[in-house]
Amino acid sequence: MSSKEEKKDKQEAEERLKEARRRIDEIDDVIADLLYKRMQCARQAKAAKSLMNRKVVDERREEEVVKKWRARARRGSLSEEMLEKLAELIIKYTLKTEMEE
């Protein structure tokens, strides 16, 4: 392979990398938007629980949410451990925000 071809291959690889990173950034924006919407729904759930004199923390619901995330991982060939940890982290920060409000 000539140095001209190698240079062209590197340029094409650079463009593919740039495009992949651009798409990742777009996906990250969507994830952040969805997390915001999820937090809004959690606030609505908290308000409803308050009207029903229920505790903010619902361990059974938390377990159900984590279980669903693990199932999603299996359907999408993703790491169950990763999605479980993400679910737990989201729940943790959702509860933290609910408790602070």
N, CA and C atoms as a LAMMPS dump frame, in Angstrom:
ITEM: TIMESTEP
0
ITEM: NUMBER OF ATOMS
303
ITEM: BOX BOUNDS ff ff ff
-5.0000000000000000e+02 5.0000000000000000e+02
-5.0000000000000000e+02 5.0000000000000000e+02
-5.0000000000000000e+02 5.0000000000000000e+02
ITEM: ATOMS id mol type element x y z
1 1 1 N 0.853 -1.174 0
2 1 2 C 0 0 0
3 1 3 C 0.899 1.237 0
4 2 1 N 0.591 2.154 -0.871
5 2 2 C 1.399 3.368 -0.975
6 2 3 C 1.056 4.326 0.163
7 3 1 N 1.946 5.256 0.387
8 3 2 C 1.705 6.226 1.46
9 3 3 C 0.497 7.102 1.129
10 4 1 N 0.228 7.283 -0.167
11 4 2 C -0.951 8.048 -0.593
12 4 3 C -2.232 7.308 -0.189
13 5 1 N -2.257 5.988 -0.392
14 5 2 C -3.412 5.173 -0.017
15 5 3 C -3.581 5.131 1.502
16 6 1 N -2.447 5.007 2.202
17 6 2 C -2.502 4.999 3.667
18 6 3 C -3.065 6.313 4.197
19 7 1 N -2.643 7.407 3.594
20 7 2 C -3.135 8.716 4.017
21 7 3 C -4.637 8.822 3.765
22 8 1 N -5.092 8.322 2.622
23 8 2 C -6.518 8.343 2.289
24 8 3 C -7.295 7.475 3.286
25 9 1 N -6.78 6.291 3.612
26 9 2 C -7.43 5.407 4.578
27 9 3 C -7.539 6.071 5.947
28 10 1 N -6.481 6.745 6.352
29 10 2 C -6.5 7.434 7.65
30 10 3 C -7.514 8.571 7.651
31 11 1 N -7.603 9.291 6.55
32 11 2 C -8.567 10.38 6.452
33 11 3 C -9.995 9.836 6.519
34 12 1 N -10.243 8.725 5.822
35 12 2 C -11.567 8.112 5.859
36 12 3 C -11.895 7.612 7.27
37 13 1 N -10.902 7.03 7.922
38 13 2 C -11.105 6.561 9.298
39 13 3 C -11.392 7.736 10.219
40 14 1 N -10.708 8.837 10.004
41 14 2 C -10.913 10.056 10.803
42 14 3 C -12.34 10.557 10.625
43 15 1 N -12.831 10.548 9.401
44 15 2 C -14.203 10.981 9.122
45 15 3 C -15.219 10.041 9.771
46 16 1 N -14.975 8.73 9.7
47 16 2 C -15.88 7.764 10.343
48 16 3 C -15.906 7.973 11.848
49 17 1 N -14.737 8.232 12.425
50 17 2 C -14.656 8.491 13.862
51 17 3 C -15.435 9.753 14.225
52 18 1 N -15.245 10.799 13.433
53 18 2 C -15.939 12.068 13.679
54 18 3 C -17.454 11.865 13.601
55 19 1 N -17.917 11.123 12.608
56 19 2 C -19.347 10.869 12.445
57 19 3 C -19.892 10.029 13.594
58 20 1 N -19.16 9.007 13.994
59 20 2 C -19.592 8.164 15.117
60 20 3 C -19.7 8.997 16.39
61 21 1 N -18.756 9.852 16.629
62 21 2 C -18.79 10.7 17.822
63 21 3 C -19.948 11.694 17.767
64 22 1 N -20.25 12.207 16.578
65 22 2 C -21.376 13.125 16.42
66 22 3 C -22.684 12.407 16.765
67 23 1 N -22.826 11.17 16.284
68 23 2 C -24.044 10.395 16.578
69 23 3 C -24.123 10.07 18.07
70 24 1 N -22.989 9.754 18.684
71 24 2 C -22.968 9.483 20.133
72 24 3 C -23.433 10.723 20.897
73 25 1 N -22.949 11.892 20.501
74 25 2 C -23.372 13.136 21.156
75 25 3 C -24.874 13.352 21.013
76 26 1 N -25.426 13.062 19.834
77 26 2 C -26.873 13.192 19.627
78 26 3 C -27.638 12.239 20.54
79 27 1 N -27.162 11.011 20.645
80 27 2 C -27.808 10.016 21.507
81 27 3 C -27.73 10.464 22.962
82 28 1 N -26.579 10.984 23.367
83 28 2 C -26.432 11.48 24.743
84 28 3 C -27.428 12.599 25.028
85 29 1 N -27.662 13.475 24.045
86 29 2 C -28.657 14.543 24.216
87 29 3 C -30.046 13.952 24.438
88 30 1 N -30.387 12.935 23.672
89 30 2 C -31.697 12.295 23.812
90 30 3 C -31.817 11.635 25.189
91 31 1 N -30.755 10.958 25.614
92 31 2 C -30.764 10.311 26.938
93 31 3 C -30.986 11.359 28.027
94 32 1 N -30.265 12.477 27.95
95 32 2 C -30.42 13.536 28.958
96 32 3 C -31.845 14.084 28.948
97 33 1 N -32.419 14.287 27.763
98 33 2 C -33.799 14.772 27.674
99 33 3 C -34.769 13.77 28.299
100 34 1 N -34.563 12.498 28.034
101 34 2 C -35.439 11.466 28.598
102 34 3 C -35.3 11.388 30.119
103 35 1 N -34.087 11.559 30.628
104 35 2 C -33.898 11.557 32.08
105 35 3 C -34.625 12.741 32.711
106 36 1 N -34.597 13.884 32.044
107 36 2 C -35.336 15.049 32.542
108 36 3 C -36.835 14.736 32.593
109 37 1 N -37.359 14.154 31.517
110 37 2 C -38.785 13.805 31.472
111 37 3 C -39.125 12.777 32.543
112 38 1 N -38.22 11.831 32.762
113 38 2 C -38.44 10.815 33.797
114 38 3 C -38.518 11.478 35.172
115 39 1 N -37.65 12.448 35.403
116 39 2 C -37.651 13.156 36.689
117 39 3 C -38.963 13.911 36.88
118 40 1 N -39.48 14.493 35.81
119 40 2 C -40.772 15.184 35.897
120 40 3 C -41.873 14.194 36.286
121 41 1 N -41.862 13.018 35.703
122 41 2 C -42.863 11.992 36.039
123 41 3 C -42.71 11.561 37.494
124 42 1 N -41.477 11.448 37.96
125 42 2 C -41.237 11.067 39.358
126 42 3 C -41.797 12.122 40.303
127 43 1 N -41.672 13.396 39.923
128 43 2 C -42.247 14.467 40.752
129 43 3 C -43.773 14.335 40.814
130 44 1 N -44.381 13.988 39.693
131 44 2 C -45.829 13.783 39.669
132 44 3 C -46.218 12.594 40.545
133 45 1 N -45.409 11.536 40.486
134 45 2 C -45.681 10.357 41.321
135 45 3 C -45.558 10.723 42.797
136 46 1 N -44.556 11.53 43.12
137 46 2 C -44.377 11.951 44.515
138 46 3 C -45.589 12.74 44.988
139 47 1 N -46.074 13.64 44.149
140 47 2 C -47.249 14.442 44.521
141 47 3 C -48.462 13.547 44.745
142 48 1 N -48.638 12.552 43.887
143 48 2 C -49.762 11.626 44.045
144 48 3 C -49.606 10.811 45.322
145 49 1 N -48.382 10.348 45.598
146 49 2 C -48.144 9.585 46.839
147 49 3 C -48.441 10.446 48.059
148 50 1 N -48.082 11.706 47.979
149 50 2 C -48.325 12.613 49.089
150 50 3 C -49.824 12.743 49.364
151 51 1 N -50.604 12.87 48.313
152 51 2 C -52.056 12.971 48.47
153 51 3 C -52.664 11.692 49.055
154 52 1 N -52.003 10.566 48.805
155 52 2 C -52.497 9.279 49.314
156 52 3 C -51.83 8.893 50.629
157 53 1 N -51.041 9.836 51.195
158 53 2 C -50.312 9.594 52.439
159 53 3 C -49.402 8.359 52.358
160 54 1 N -48.719 8.215 51.223
161 54 2 C -47.766 7.114 51.049
162 54 3 C -46.344 7.647 51.175
163 55 1 N -45.438 6.743 51.536
164 55 2 C -44.025 7.096 51.624
165 55 3 C -43.479 7.347 50.216
166 56 1 N -42.476 8.206 50.144
167 56 2 C -41.813 8.47 48.867
168 56 3 C -41.072 7.219 48.413
169 57 1 N -40.388 6.572 49.344
170 57 2 C -39.598 5.381 49.016
171 57 3 C -40.52 4.164 48.958
172 58 1 N -40.422 3.437 47.854
173 58 2 C -41.216 2.229 47.655
174 58 3 C -40.267 1.142 47.154
175 59 1 N -39.724 0.371 48.093
176 59 2 C -38.719 -0.637 47.753
177 59 3 C -39.227 -1.644 46.727
178 60 1 N -40.489 -2.022 46.834
179 60 2 C -41.039 -2.992 45.886
180 60 3 C -41.033 -2.425 44.466
181 61 1 N -41.403 -1.164 44.344
182 61 2 C -41.387 -0.512 43.026
183 61 3 C -39.959 -0.403 42.503
184 62 1 N -39.014 -0.08 43.377
185 62 2 C -37.622 0.017 42.961
186 62 3 C -37.129 -1.323 42.418
187 63 1 N -37.453 -2.4 43.116
188 63 2 C -37.06 -3.739 42.664
189 63 3 C -37.692 -4.053 41.307
190 64 1 N -38.94 -3.659 41.136
191 64 2 C -39.65 -3.881 39.877
192 64 3 C -38.964 -3.135 38.731
193 65 1 N -38.571 -1.896 38.982
194 65 2 C -37.903 -1.086 37.964
195 65 3 C -36.573 -1.724 37.569
196 66 1 N -35.782 -2.133 38.552
197 66 2 C -34.483 -2.753 38.269
198 66 3 C -34.679 -4.047 37.486
199 67 1 N -35.673 -4.824 37.871
200 67 2 C -35.963 -6.08 37.171
201 67 3 C -36.305 -5.808 35.7
202 68 1 N -37.089 -4.77 35.445
203 68 2 C -37.445 -4.415 34.067
204 68 3 C -36.217 -3.995 33.27
205 69 1 N -35.322 -3.258 33.9
206 69 2 C -34.103 -2.84 33.214
207 69 3 C -33.242 -4.054 32.861
208 70 1 N -33.175 -5.017 33.764
209 70 2 C -32.401 -6.231 33.482
210 70 3 C -33.023 -6.988 32.306
211 71 1 N -34.34 -7.041 32.258
212 71 2 C -35.028 -7.706 31.15
213 71 3 C -34.753 -6.982 29.827
214 72 1 N -34.739 -5.659 29.878
215 72 2 C -34.424 -4.882 28.669
216 72 3 C -33.018 -5.204 28.186
217 73 1 N -32.118 -5.387 29.112
218 73 2 C -30.735 -5.718 28.75
219 73 3 C -30.697 -7.038 27.981
220 74 1 N -31.424 -8.014 28.469
221 74 2 C -31.437 -9.334 27.807
222 74 3 C -32.038 -9.234 26.407
223 75 1 N -33.089 -8.448 26.253
224 75 2 C -33.72 -8.297 24.936
225 75 3 C -32.792 -7.597 23.95
226 76 1 N -31.981 -6.68 24.445
227 76 2 C -31.115 -5.893 23.571
228 76 3 C -29.682 -6.366 23.542
229 77 1 N -29.417 -7.518 24.113
230 77 2 C -28.052 -8.063 24.17
231 77 3 C -27.079 -7.082 24.819
232 78 1 N -27.542 -6.44 25.883
233 78 2 C -26.693 -5.529 26.651
234 78 3 C -26.327 -6.201 27.969
235 79 1 N -25.397 -5.618 28.656
236 79 2 C -24.982 -6.134 29.951
237 79 3 C -26.078 -5.895 30.992
238 80 1 N -26.549 -6.978 31.593
239 80 2 C -27.544 -6.84 32.661
240 80 3 C -26.965 -6.042 33.821
241 81 1 N -25.707 -6.303 34.124
242 81 2 C -25.058 -5.589 35.228
243 81 3 C -25.036 -4.084 34.962
244 82 1 N -24.699 -3.71 33.733
245 82 2 C -24.63 -2.285 33.4
246 82 3 C -26.001 -1.628 33.546
247 83 1 N -27.042 -2.246 32.976
248 83 2 C -28.363 -1.626 33.059
249 83 3 C -28.912 -1.655 34.478
250 84 1 N -28.567 -2.685 35.237
251 84 2 C -28.978 -2.718 36.644
252 84 3 C -28.352 -1.547 37.395
253 85 1 N -27.063 -1.326 37.189
254 85 2 C -26.378 -0.226 37.866
255 85 3 C -26.933 1.13 37.417
256 86 1 N -27.244 1.263 36.135
257 86 2 C -27.851 2.505 35.651
258 86 3 C -29.204 2.739 36.315
259 87 1 N -30.023 1.695 36.371
260 87 2 C -31.339 1.819 37.002
261 87 3 C -31.191 2.222 38.464
262 88 1 N -30.282 1.574 39.164
263 88 2 C -30.07 1.887 40.583
264 88 3 C -29.593 3.329 40.755
265 89 1 N -28.726 3.787 39.866
266 89 2 C -28.22 5.155 39.945
267 89 3 C -29.331 6.166 39.669
268 90 1 N -30.143 5.889 38.675
269 90 2 C -31.264 6.772 38.36
270 90 3 C -32.237 6.835 39.536
271 91 1 N -32.54 5.677 40.107
272 91 2 C -33.441 5.633 41.266
273 91 3 C -32.843 6.425 42.427
274 92 1 N -31.565 6.222 42.68
275 92 2 C -30.893 6.913 43.788
276 92 3 C -31.022 8.431 43.648
277 93 1 N -30.72 8.948 42.455
278 93 2 C -30.764 10.396 42.267
279 93 3 C -32.186 10.926 42.181
280 94 1 N -33.101 10.106 41.693
281 94 2 C -34.508 10.508 41.681
282 94 3 C -34.999 10.675 43.121
283 95 1 N -34.718 9.684 43.962
284 95 2 C -35.134 9.764 45.363
285 95 3 C -34.458 10.934 46.084
286 96 1 N -33.2 11.141 45.792
287 96 2 C -32.459 12.257 46.408
288 96 3 C -33.144 13.573 46.068
289 97 1 N -33.496 13.732 44.816
290 97 2 C -34.164 14.971 44.38
291 97 3 C -35.542 15.085 45.033
292 98 1 N -36.271 13.985 45.07
293 98 2 C -37.605 14.008 45.696
294 98 3 C -37.519 14.372 47.166
295 99 1 N -36.525 13.87 47.86
296 99 2 C -36.384 14.133 49.3
297 99 3 C -35.98 15.58 49.563
298 100 1 N -35.239 16.175 48.619
299 100 2 C -34.781 17.552 48.799
300 100 3 C -35.882 18.566 48.5
301 101 1 N -36.881 18.158 47.761
302 101 2 C -37.955 19.091 47.382
303 101 3 C -39.009 19.182 48.464
